[in-house]
Amino acid sequence: MQSVIALNSLHSTLDKKASMSKQDDKIPWFLWPFWAIWRLVALIIELTGRLVAAILSLVLMIVGVILTVTVVGAIVGIPLIIFGFLLIIRGFF
């Protein structure tokens, strides 16, 4: 019985946290212009971050390939290529 009560309270706590994380779509009409500008700025910053991540990942992959050409640099070059590839995947998705 105690475990059922504990699970129910845990479930209700998680539901409250999940509902708090959802965005409330009811915005008063007089605050709508500020909300729209805020969303536009957030979108621009997000897209800029993705572009910087994609460019940085391409640079890391090119440096990794150049280092991999030398035998000694392969120790550092291969992880750079892998990190650049993972970063470009993160930048796109």
Secondary structure, 3 states (H helix, E strand, C coil): CHHHHHHHHHHHHHHHHHHHHCCCCCCCHHHHHHHHHHHHHHHHHHHHHHHHHHHHHHHHHHHHHHHHHCCCCHHHHHHHHHHHHHHHHHHHC
